[in-house]
Amino acid sequence: MRLFSRIFPHPLLTGLLTLVWLLLVNSYSLNSLLFGFLLGIVIPFLTRPYWPDRPELRHPLKIAEYIAIAIWDIIVANIAVARIVLFKRNAERSPAWICIPMDLRSPEAITVLAGTITLTPGTVSADLSAEGHFLLVHCLDAPDPDAVRDEIKDRYERRLMEIFQ
Amino acid sequence: MEQVFDLLITVFLVVGGIFGLVGSFGLIKLDDPMSRLHAPTKATTLGVGGVLIASMVHAYAHEGHLSWHELLITLFLFLTAPITANFIAKAHIHRHETPDTLPPAGEDKTWATHDVPPEEPGSGRG
């Protein structure tokens, strides 16, 4: 078991790199599968010092649900932002900074949360607090900043808690 | 059947083009730097997405094989867009915001960009 985790510090990353290589080659053959697998072993092995912890992922179904929700929200976000850009005058917009207290602690989970926030409706994650317990988010148009905060916590963070912890 | 595919490709190209245009227009129209950041990060995602879906349909309908490169481009785009936005936002905070203009960071006292150790005497940048 220890030998296994020395060779594969990040089994999921190994699988992902193999898959990415196959997609890059754009056709399936045993040759490219083996070479992709080789890359999948070498790259995590070489970068291991920079990524000491192995994030634990649970509930594959929940991950699929999260991705589906995120993609749907990205589509809605695009339309919402396009409408604000096209039809709302700058003076009518109320941009706001909001501070989101986070219950998530693992760096990987916070990265996913910050990335999702940037890709979804009218929000960009701008900064973390000094100790990493709060997330600073900028809203393009937020008449009610508290509602935005509650929605982010309930819609994304709660699901990430279930996946990562 | 060919015509249906061509119609699909056209629709996706036009939708993608419109969103790309709106994103670029937003960059000019919005009036403060942080708001400007919103238009390109989002509108462009769907703009590029539309073009990529059109490309996948084209490869399937006219070249007779599935192309996976578009999925990879989407993946890389989703990874890089938030990081770029984050770095631009941090640069903005660094240069134009002070701890007073941002909301308080709760018990953590300050935001990471403003969390700079006090400069040692003699090591000033001139």
Chai-1 contact restraints between the chains, C-beta under 6 A:
chainA,res_idxA,chainB,res_idxB,connection_type,confidence,min_distance_angstrom,max_distance_angstrom,comment,restraint_id
A,L23,B,W68,contact,1.0,0.0,6.0,A-B,restraint_1
A,L23,B,L72,contact,1.0,0.0,6.0,A-B,restraint_2
A,N26,B,W68,contact,1.0,0.0,6.0,A-B,restraint_3
A,N26,B,H69,contact,1.0,0.0,6.0,A-B,restraint_4
A,A77,B,K42,contact,1.0,0.0,6.0,A-B,restraint_5
A,N78,B,F19,contact,1.0,0.0,6.0,A-B,restraint_6
A,N78,B,K42,contact,1.0,0.0,6.0,A-B,restraint_7
A,N78,B,A43,contact,1.0,0.0,6.0,A-B,restraint_8
A,N78,B,L46,contact,1.0,0.0,6.0,A-B,restraint_9
A,V81,B,H38,contact,1.0,0.0,6.0,A-B,restraint_10
A,V81,B,K42,contact,1.0,0.0,6.0,A-B,restraint_11
A,V81,B,A43,contact,1.0,0.0,6.0,A-B,restraint_12
A,A82,B,V22,contact,1.0,0.0,6.0,A-B,restraint_13
A,A82,B,A43,contact,1.0,0.0,6.0,A-B,restraint_14
A,V85,B,V22,contact,1.0,0.0,6.0,A-B,restraint_15
A,V85,B,G26,contact,1.0,0.0,6.0,A-B,restraint_16
A,V85,B,A39,contact,1.0,0.0,6.0,A-B,restraint_17
A,N90,B,D31,contact,1.0,0.0,6.0,A-B,restraint_18
A,P95,B,S35,contact,1.0,0.0,6.0,A-B,restraint_19
A,W97,B,L102,contact,1.0,0.0,6.0,A-B,restraint_20
A,W97,B,P103,contact,1.0,0.0,6.0,A-B,restraint_21
A,C99,B,P103,contact,1.0,0.0,6.0,A-B,restraint_22
A,G115,B,P82,contact,1.0,0.0,6.0,A-B,restraint_23
A,T118,B,P82,contact,1.0,0.0,6.0,A-B,restraint_24
A,T118,B,A85,contact,1.0,0.0,6.0,A-B,restraint_25
A,V124,B,L37,contact,1.0,0.0,6.0,A-B,restraint_26
A,V124,B,A85,contact,1.0,0.0,6.0,A-B,restraint_27
A,A126,B,A89,contact,1.0,0.0,6.0,A-B,restraint_28
A,D127,B,I93,contact,1.0,0.0,6.0,A-B,restraint_29
A,D127,B,W111,contact,1.0,0.0,6.0,A-B,restraint_30
A,D127,B,A112,contact,1.0,0.0,6.0,A-B,restraint_31
A,D127,B,T113,contact,1.0,0.0,6.0,A-B,restraint_32
A,L128,B,A112,contact,1.0,0.0,6.0,A-B,restraint_33
A,S129,B,A105,contact,1.0,0.0,6.0,A-B,restraint_34
A,S129,B,D108,contact,1.0,0.0,6.0,A-B,restraint_35
A,S129,B,W111,contact,1.0,0.0,6.0,A-B,restraint_36
A,A130,B,D108,contact,1.0,0.0,6.0,A-B,restraint_37
A,A130,B,T110,contact,1.0,0.0,6.0,A-B,restraint_38
A,A130,B,A112,contact,1.0,0.0,6.0,A-B,restraint_39
A,A130,B,D115,contact,1.0,0.0,6.0,A-B,restraint_40
A,E131,B,D108,contact,1.0,0.0,6.0,A-B,restraint_41
A,H133,B,D108,contact,1.0,0.0,6.0,A-B,restraint_42
A,F134,B,A105,contact,1.0,0.0,6.0,A-B,restraint_43
A,F134,B,G106,contact,1.0,0.0,6.0,A-B,restraint_44
A,F134,B,D108,contact,1.0,0.0,6.0,A-B,restraint_45
A,L136,B,W111,contact,1.0,0.0,6.0,A-B,restraint_46
A,H138,B,M34,contact,1.0,0.0,6.0,A-B,restraint_47
A,L140,B,S35,contact,1.0,0.0,6.0,A-B,restraint_48
A,L140,B,H38,contact,1.0,0.0,6.0,A-B,restraint_49
